[in-house]
Amino acid sequence: MKFNSDFSLDRHLLLFNHCSYELISLTAEEYRIGRNPINEIVIEGDPISRLHARLQKAYSSRTHKIQYQIIDGSSDEKPSKNGIFINGVRQQSHILRSGDIISFANIIKALYVQTSLSNLEFERLQSELSLKESSFAAFLERETAISVQANLSELEYTSIMLGGTSSALKNTIY
């Protein structure tokens, strides 16, 4: 039996942008993040705690998909000294959505992306990312468009704010 490498898989990716780009494919049930070398994801820096945060895999009964939750600090509920920020807001815990920007101690940033990629597409993305950031920017534009389209189909995300300066435009918006 031949393995088909074109089969798309739901992937959870973290892209770290600290000195250079690093792409991590999340598959495990839990990840410890911090400067301690025994962590599954090691990030360096003085304001980073030895165990800064944890990622835990969870199944969403609402969407019937795997999600990851990020939690500040250790499993004994001791928070990190300098915290985690999701999209600029300090959080103790957060269910990640594609496009979320995670900031550790407000200095090291990571982008979370949930997407479907075949093994071949994923390998190509990894190699292109190591060469140039423009290919990843194109990938993100495509994923953002897909995410917006998916969110607009969900009732809770259908509120759209429109604005304009001309009186003619204001009269056409009901």
N, C-alpha and C positions, 0 to 999 in steps of 0.2 A: 504494500500500500504506500503510495507516494503522499508526502505531506504537502499540503497546499499553502504556500507562504503568502498568497494573496488574500487569505481569509482575514477579515477585519475584526479586531478585538477592541472592546471598550477599554481605553487606557486612561490612567490617572497619572499626570505628569507634573513634576515640579521643576521649574527652570530657575536656578539661582543665578544672580548676576552680581558676583562679588569677585573683583579682579578679572575673572573670565567667566564665560557661561558654562554652567554644568546642568545637564538634563538628567533627571532621575525619574525612572518609571516605577510607580508605586504598585506593589502587588501583595505585600505582606499584611498581616492583620494589624500590626502595630509597628511604629517607628519611634525611636527616641532621637531627639534633635538637640544638639548642643556641642560644646567644645571638648567634652570628654571623648577620648579616642575609642571607647567601647560603644558609643552610640552608633546606631545604624546610619544616621546622617550627621556628619561632623561638620560644624561651621566654626571658624576661628574668629577671634576678636575679643578684646578686653571686656566689653559690656555684655558678652554672651555668657550665660550661665553654663555650668557643666552639664546640667540637664535642663535645657531652656523650655522645651515643649515636647508634646507627643502627638503623633497622628494615629488615629484609630479608625479601622475600617468598620462601616456600619451598613446595614441594608435598609433602604427606605421603603416602607410599605406604601407610601403615597406614590412614588415614581417607579417602584419595583426595580430599582437600580442600586448598585453599590455606591456609597459615598464615603468620603473621609471627613472626620471631625478632627480639628486641631484644638489641643488643650494646653493652656499655659502651665508650665512647671511639671512637677513630678507626679507619680501616681498616688503619693501620700498627700496630695492636694497642697503641696508647698509651691507657691507661684515663683516664677523666675524673678530676678531682681529688677530687670528692665522691661519685662513684658513682651507680649506679641500684639501686633496691630494688624487688623484686617481692613484693607481699603482705607487706611488712615485712622481707624478707630480702635482704641485699645480694647481687647477682648480677653475674657478668661477662657471661653470656649466658643467654637464656631463651626457649623457644618459648612464645608467648603463648596463653593459653586465655581464652575468654570469661569475664569477671568479674574478671580480674587487675587489681590496682591497681598502677600503676607510679609510683614516686616518684623524682624527679630531685633529687639532692643532699638528699634527705629533706625537701624543702620544697614542691616543686611536684608536684602529683599529677595523674595521668591514669587514666581507667578504660578498659580495652579491652573491646569488645563485638563478638562475631561473631554476626550475625543475618541473616535473610532479610527484606528490605523491598522493596516496590515503589518506583518513583521517587516516586509520589504520597505514600506513607507516609513516605519519607525527607524529602521537602520539608516535610511537615506537622510531623514531629519537629523539624526545624531551626527552623521558625518558632515552634513552641510552646516550644522550649527557650529561645529568646531572650526569651520573655515570662514564663515561669514554670518553676521547677524541678520542680513537682509532677507535670507530665505526663511528665517524664523519669524520675522515681521510679517511676511506674506502669509505664512501659516496661521499666525494669530489673527490677521484680518479675516481670513476665511472662517476660522473657528468663532470669532466674535459675531460674524454675520449669522452663522448657524445657531449660536446661542441666543441671539436676539430674536430670531425667528421662532425658536422653540419657546422662549419665554412669552412672546406675544400670543401664543396659542393657549397659554394658561390664564385663566380668568383673573387671578390676583396680580398679573403683570400687564394688564391691558390698558392701564391708565397712561396716556401719553400727553405730555405737556407741549403745547404748540405756542409759539409766540411770533410776533411780527411788529413792524413799526408802521406800516402803511394802514390807513383807515380802511382801504378796500379789502385788505387781507383780514382785518379784524371783523369785517362784516360777513366774510365767507365762513368763519368758524362758528359753529353752533354749540 
